Amino acid sequence: MITFLRTHPARIYAVLVATVALVVHYVPDLPDALILAVAAAVLGVGETVQRTEDGKTRAAGIDDQGVTDSPFEVGE
């Protein structure tokens, strides 16, 4: 389970954010403070997911412009 979480953080994040959006939409009696707190937490987790994905990209040897350090092109 931990391996799956580390391998696919962006997918898990997307499912959680979609679930939160559906709950907020279909449960109108939620307090505004709770919704704002969850929104702030979602933004924080999003930053963590982005840094994780950036780290995986750096580990693969690809810089910000999509140029790889290996002799092979990206996608080959």
Distance bins in CASP14 RR format, pairs under 12 A and 6 or more apart:
PFRMAT RR
TARGET T0000
AUTHOR 0000-0000-0000
RMODE 2
METHOD distances of the structure
MODEL  1
1 7 0 0 0 0 0 1 0 0 0 0 0
1 8 0 0 0 0 0 1 0 0 0 0 0
1 12 0 0 0 0 0 1 0 0 0 0 0
2 8 0 0 0 0 0 1 0 0 0 0 0
2 9 0 0 0 0 0 1 0 0 0 0 0
2 12 0 0 0 0 0 1 0 0 0 0 0
3 9 0 0 0 0 0 1 0 0 0 0 0
4 11 0 0 0 0 1 0 0 0 0 0 0
4 12 0 0 0 0 1 0 0 0 0 0 0
5 11 0 0 0 0 0 1 0 0 0 0 0
5 12 1 0 0 1 0 0 0 0 0 0 0
5 13 0 0 0 0 0 1 0 0 0 0 0
5 15 0 0 0 0 0 1 0 0 0 0 0
5 16 0 0 0 0 0 1 0 0 0 0 0
5 48 0 0 0 0 0 1 0 0 0 0 0
5 49 0 0 0 0 0 1 0 0 0 0 0
5 52 0 0 0 0 0 1 0 0 0 0 0
6 12 0 0 0 0 0 1 0 0 0 0 0
6 49 0 0 0 0 0 1 0 0 0 0 0
6 52 1 0 0 1 0 0 0 0 0 0 0
6 53 0 0 0 0 0 1 0 0 0 0 0
6 55 0 0 0 0 0 1 0 0 0 0 0
6 56 0 0 0 0 1 0 0 0 0 0 0
7 52 0 0 0 0 0 1 0 0 0 0 0
7 53 0 0 0 0 0 1 0 0 0 0 0
7 56 0 0 0 0 1 0 0 0 0 0 0
8 14 0 0 0 0 1 0 0 0 0 0 0
8 15 0 0 0 0 1 0 0 0 0 0 0
8 49 0 0 0 0 0 1 0 0 0 0 0
8 52 0 0 0 0 0 1 0 0 0 0 0
8 53 0 0 0 0 0 1 0 0 0 0 0
8 56 0 0 0 0 0 1 0 0 0 0 0
9 15 0 0 0 0 0 1 0 0 0 0 0
9 16 0 0 0 0 0 1 0 0 0 0 0
9 45 0 0 0 0 1 0 0 0 0 0 0
9 46 0 0 0 0 1 0 0 0 0 0 0
9 47 0 0 0 0 0 1 0 0 0 0 0
9 48 1 0 0 1 0 0 0 0 0 0 0
9 49 1 0 1 0 0 0 0 0 0 0 0
9 50 0 0 0 0 1 0 0 0 0 0 0
9 51 0 0 0 0 1 0 0 0 0 0 0
9 52 1 0 1 0 0 0 0 0 0 0 0
9 53 1 0 0 1 0 0 0 0 0 0 0
9 54 0 0 0 0 0 1 0 0 0 0 0
9 55 0 0 0 0 0 1 0 0 0 0 0
9 56 0 0 0 0 1 0 0 0 0 0 0
10 16 0 0 0 0 0 1 0 0 0 0 0
10 17 0 0 0 0 0 1 0 0 0 0 0
10 45 0 0 0 0 0 1 0 0 0 0 0
10 46 0 0 0 0 1 0 0 0 0 0 0
10 48 0 0 0 0 0 1 0 0 0 0 0
10 49 1 0 1 0 0 0 0 0 0 0 0
10 50 0 0 0 0 1 0 0 0 0 0 0
10 51 0 0 0 0 0 1 0 0 0 0 0
10 52 0 0 0 0 1 0 0 0 0 0 0
10 53 1 0 1 0 0 0 0 0 0 0 0
10 54 0 0 0 0 0 1 0 0 0 0 0
10 56 0 0 0 0 1 0 0 0 0 0 0
10 57 0 0 0 0 0 1 0 0 0 0 0
11 17 0 0 0 0 0 1 0 0 0 0 0
11 18 0 0 0 0 0 1 0 0 0 0 0
11 49 0 0 0 0 1 0 0 0 0 0 0
11 52 0 0 0 0 0 1 0 0 0 0 0
11 53 0 0 0 0 0 1 0 0 0 0 0
12 18 0 0 0 0 0 1 0 0 0 0 0
12 19 0 0 0 0 0 1 0 0 0 0 0
12 45 0 0 0 0 1 0 0 0 0 0 0
12 46 0 0 0 0 0 1 0 0 0 0 0
12 48 0 0 0 0 0 1 0 0 0 0 0
12 49 0 0 0 0 1 0 0 0 0 0 0
12 52 0 0 0 0 0 1 0 0 0 0 0
12 53 0 0 0 0 0 1 0 0 0 0 0
13 19 0 0 0 0 0 1 0 0 0 0 0
13 20 0 0 0 0 0 1 0 0 0 0 0
13 41 0 0 0 0 0 1 0 0 0 0 0
13 42 0 0 0 0 1 0 0 0 0 0 0
13 43 0 0 0 0 0 1 0 0 0 0 0
13 44 0 0 0 0 0 1 0 0 0 0 0
13 45 1 0 0 1 0 0 0 0 0 0 0
13 46 1 0 1 0 0 0 0 0 0 0 0
13 47 0 0 0 0 0 1 0 0 0 0 0
13 48 0 0 0 0 1 0 0 0 0 0 0
13 49 1 0 1 0 0 0 0 0 0 0 0
13 50 0 0 0 0 1 0 0 0 0 0 0
13 51 0 0 0 0 0 1 0 0 0 0 0
13 52 0 0 0 0 1 0 0 0 0 0 0
13 53 0 0 0 0 1 0 0 0 0 0 0
14 20 0 0 0 0 0 1 0 0 0 0 0
14 21 0 0 0 0 0 1 0 0 0 0 0
14 42 0 0 0 0 0 1 0 0 0 0 0
14 45 0 0 0 0 0 1 0 0 0 0 0
14 46 0 0 0 0 1 0 0 0 0 0 0
14 49 0 0 0 0 1 0 0 0 0 0 0
14 53 0 0 0 0 0 1 0 0 0 0 0
15 21 0 0 0 0 0 1 0 0 0 0 0
15 22 0 0 0 0 0 1 0 0 0 0 0
15 49 0 0 0 0 0 1 0 0 0 0 0
16 22 0 0 0 0 0 1 0 0 0 0 0
16 23 0 0 0 0 0 1 0 0 0 0 0
16 38 0 0 0 0 0 1 0 0 0 0 0
16 41 0 0 0 0 1 0 0 0 0 0 0
16 42 1 0 0 1 0 0 0 0 0 0 0
16 45 1 0 0 1 0 0 0 0 0 0 0
16 46 0 0 0 0 1 0 0 0 0 0 0
16 49 0 0 0 0 1 0 0 0 0 0 0
17 23 0 0 0 0 0 1 0 0 0 0 0
17 24 0 0 0 0 0 1 0 0 0 0 0
17 38 0 0 0 0 1 0 0 0 0 0 0
17 39 0 0 0 0 1 0 0 0 0 0 0
17 41 0 0 0 0 0 1 0 0 0 0 0
17 42 1 0 1 0 0 0 0 0 0 0 0
17 43 0 0 0 0 0 1 0 0 0 0 0
17 44 0 0 0 0 0 1 0 0 0 0 0
17 45 0 0 0 0 1 0 0 0 0 0 0
17 46 0 0 0 0 1 0 0 0 0 0 0
17 49 0 0 0 0 1 0 0 0 0 0 0
18 24 0 0 0 0 0 1 0 0 0 0 0
18 25 0 0 0 0 0 1 0 0 0 0 0
18 42 0 0 0 0 0 1 0 0 0 0 0
19 25 0 0 0 0 0 1 0 0 0 0 0
19 26 0 0 0 0 0 1 0 0 0 0 0
19 27 0 0 0 0 0 1 0 0 0 0 0
19 38 0 0 0 0 0 1 0 0 0 0 0
19 42 0 0 0 0 0 1 0 0 0 0 0
20 26 0 0 0 0 0 1 0 0 0 0 0
20 27 0 0 0 0 0 1 0 0 0 0 0
20 30 0 0 0 0 0 1 0 0 0 0 0
20 34 0 0 0 0 0 1 0 0 0 0 0
20 35 0 0 0 0 1 0 0 0 0 0 0
20 37 0 0 0 0 0 1 0 0 0 0 0
20 38 1 0 1 0 0 0 0 0 0 0 0
20 39 0 0 0 0 1 0 0 0 0 0 0
20 40 0 0 0 0 0 1 0 0 0 0 0
20 41 0 0 0 0 1 0 0 0 0 0 0
20 42 1 0 0 1 0 0 0 0 0 0 0
20 43 0 0 0 0 0 1 0 0 0 0 0
20 45 0 0 0 0 0 1 0 0 0 0 0
21 27 0 0 0 0 0 1 0 0 0 0 0
21 35 0 0 0 0 0 1 0 0 0 0 0
21 38 0 0 0 0 0 1 0 0 0 0 0
21 39 0 0 0 0 0 1 0 0 0 0 0
21 42 0 0 0 0 1 0 0 0 0 0 0
23 29 0 0 0 0 0 1 0 0 0 0 0
23 30 1 0 0 1 0 0 0 0 0 0 0
23 34 0 0 0 0 0 1 0 0 0 0 0
23 35 0 0 0 0 1 0 0 0 0 0 0
23 38 0 0 0 0 1 0 0 0 0 0 0
24 30 1 0 0 1 0 0 0 0 0 0 0
24 31 0 0 0 0 0 1 0 0 0 0 0
24 32 0 0 0 0 0 1 0 0 0 0 0
24 34 0 0 0 0 1 0 0 0 0 0 0
24 35 1 0 1 0 0 0 0 0 0 0 0
24 36 0 0 0 0 0 1 0 0 0 0 0
24 37 0 0 0 0 0 1 0 0 0 0 0
24 38 1 0 0 1 0 0 0 0 0 0 0
24 39 0 0 0 0 1 0 0 0 0 0 0
24 42 0 0 0 0 0 1 0 0 0 0 0
25 35 0 0 0 0 0 1 0 0 0 0 0
27 34 0 0 0 0 0 1 0 0 0 0 0
27 35 0 0 0 0 1 0 0 0 0 0 0
27 38 0 0 0 0 0 1 0 0 0 0 0
28 35 0 0 0 0 0 1 0 0 0 0 0
29 35 0 0 0 0 0 1 0 0 0 0 0
30 36 0 0 0 0 0 1 0 0 0 0 0
30 37 0 0 0 0 0 1 0 0 0 0 0
30 38 0 0 0 0 1 0 0 0 0 0 0
30 39 0 0 0 0 0 1 0 0 0 0 0
31 37 0 0 0 0 1 0 0 0 0 0 0
31 38 0 0 0 0 0 1 0 0 0 0 0
32 38 0 0 0 0 0 1 0 0 0 0 0
32 39 0 0 0 0 0 1 0 0 0 0 0
33 39 0 0 0 0 0 1 0 0 0 0 0
33 40 0 0 0 0 0 1 0 0 0 0 0
34 40 0 0 0 0 0 1 0 0 0 0 0
34 41 0 0 0 0 0 1 0 0 0 0 0
35 41 0 0 0 0 0 1 0 0 0 0 0
35 42 0 0 0 0 0 1 0 0 0 0 0
36 42 0 0 0 0 0 1 0 0 0 0 0
36 43 0 0 0 0 0 1 0 0 0 0 0
37 43 0 0 0 0 0 1 0 0 0 0 0
37 44 0 0 0 0 0 1 0 0 0 0 0
38 44 0 0 0 0 0 1 0 0 0 0 0
38 45 0 0 0 0 0 1 0 0 0 0 0
39 45 0 0 0 0 0 1 0 0 0 0 0
39 46 0 0 0 0 0 1 0 0 0 0 0
40 46 0 0 0 0 0 1 0 0 0 0 0
40 47 0 0 0 0 0 1 0 0 0 0 0
41 47 0 0 0 0 0 1 0 0 0 0 0
41 48 0 0 0 0 0 1 0 0 0 0 0
42 48 0 0 0 0 0 1 0 0 0 0 0
42 49 0 0 0 0 0 1 0 0 0 0 0
43 49 0 0 0 0 0 1 0 0 0 0 0
43 50 0 0 0 0 0 1 0 0 0 0 0
44 50 0 0 0 0 1 0 0 0 0 0 0
44 51 0 0 0 0 0 1 0 0 0 0 0
45 51 0 0 0 0 0 1 0 0 0 0 0
45 52 0 0 0 0 0 1 0 0 0 0 0
46 52 0 0 0 0 1 0 0 0 0 0 0
46 53 0 0 0 0 1 0 0 0 0 0 0
46 54 0 0 0 0 0 1 0 0 0 0 0
47 53 0 0 0 0 0 1 0 0 0 0 0
47 54 0 0 0 0 0 1 0 0 0 0 0
48 54 0 0 0 0 0 1 0 0 0 0 0
48 55 0 0 0 0 0 1 0 0 0 0 0
49 55 0 0 0 0 0 1 0 0 0 0 0
49 56 0 0 0 0 0 1 0 0 0 0 0
50 56 0 0 0 0 0 1 0 0 0 0 0
50 57 0 0 0 0 0 1 0 0 0 0 0
51 57 0 0 0 0 0 1 0 0 0 0 0
51 58 0 0 0 0 0 1 0 0 0 0 0
52 58 0 0 0 0 0 1 0 0 0 0 0
52 59 0 0 0 0 0 1 0 0 0 0 0
53 59 0 0 0 0 0 1 0 0 0 0 0
53 60 0 0 0 0 0 1 0 0 0 0 0
53 62 0 0 0 0 0 1 0 0 0 0 0
54 60 0 0 0 0 0 1 0 0 0 0 0
54 61 0 0 0 0 0 1 0 0 0 0 0
54 62 0 0 0 0 0 1 0 0 0 0 0
54 63 0 0 0 0 0 1 0 0 0 0 0
54 64 0 0 0 0 1 0 0 0 0 0 0
55 61 0 0 0 0 1 0 0 0 0 0 0
55 62 0 0 0 0 0 1 0 0 0 0 0
55 63 0 0 0 0 0 1 0 0 0 0 0
55 64 0 0 0 0 0 1 0 0 0 0 0
56 62 0 0 0 0 1 0 0 0 0 0 0
57 63 0 0 0 0 1 0 0 0 0 0 0
57 64 0 0 0 0 1 0 0 0 0 0 0
57 65 0 0 0 0 0 1 0 0 0 0 0
57 66 0 0 0 0 1 0 0 0 0 0 0
57 67 0 0 0 0 0 1 0 0 0 0 0
57 68 0 0 0 0 0 1 0 0 0 0 0
57 69 0 0 0 0 0 1 0 0 0 0 0
57 74 0 0 0 0 0 1 0 0 0 0 0
58 64 0 0 0 0 1 0 0 0 0 0 0
58 66 0 0 0 0 0 1 0 0 0 0 0
58 68 0 0 0 0 0 1 0 0 0 0 0
58 69 0 0 0 0 0 1 0 0 0 0 0
59 68 0 0 0 0 0 1 0 0 0 0 0
59 69 0 0 0 0 0 1 0 0 0 0 0
60 66 0 0 0 0 0 1 0 0 0 0 0
60 67 0 0 0 0 0 1 0 0 0 0 0
60 68 1 0 0 1 0 0 0 0 0 0 0
60 69 0 0 0 0 1 0 0 0 0 0 0
60 70 0 0 0 0 1 0 0 0 0 0 0
60 72 0 0 0 0 0 1 0 0 0 0 0
60 74 0 0 0 0 1 0 0 0 0 0 0
60 75 0 0 0 0 0 1 0 0 0 0 0
61 67 0 0 0 0 1 0 0 0 0 0 0
61 68 1 0 1 0 0 0 0 0 0 0 0
61 69 1 0 1 0 0 0 0 0 0 0 0
61 70 1 0 0 1 0 0 0 0 0 0 0
61 71 0 0 0 0 0 1 0 0 0 0 0
61 72 0 0 0 0 0 1 0 0 0 0 0
61 74 0 0 0 0 1 0 0 0 0 0 0
62 68 1 0 1 0 0 0 0 0 0 0 0
62 69 1 0 0 1 0 0 0 0 0 0 0
62 70 0 0 0 0 1 0 0 0 0 0 0
62 72 0 0 0 0 0 1 0 0 0 0 0
62 73 0 0 0 0 0 1 0 0 0 0 0
62 74 1 0 0 1 0 0 0 0 0 0 0
62 75 0 0 0 0 0 1 0 0 0 0 0
63 69 1 0 0 1 0 0 0 0 0 0 0
63 70 0 0 0 0 0 1 0 0 0 0 0
63 74 0 0 0 0 0 1 0 0 0 0 0
65 74 0 0 0 0 0 1 0 0 0 0 0
66 73 0 0 0 0 1 0 0 0 0 0 0
66 74 1 0 0 1 0 0 0 0 0 0 0
66 75 0 0 0 0 0 1 0 0 0 0 0
67 73 0 0 0 0 1 0 0 0 0 0 0
67 74 0 0 0 0 1 0 0 0 0 0 0
68 74 1 0 1 0 0 0 0 0 0 0 0
68 75 0 0 0 0 1 0 0 0 0 0 0
68 76 0 0 0 0 1 0 0 0 0 0 0
70 76 0 0 0 0 1 0 0 0 0 0 0
END
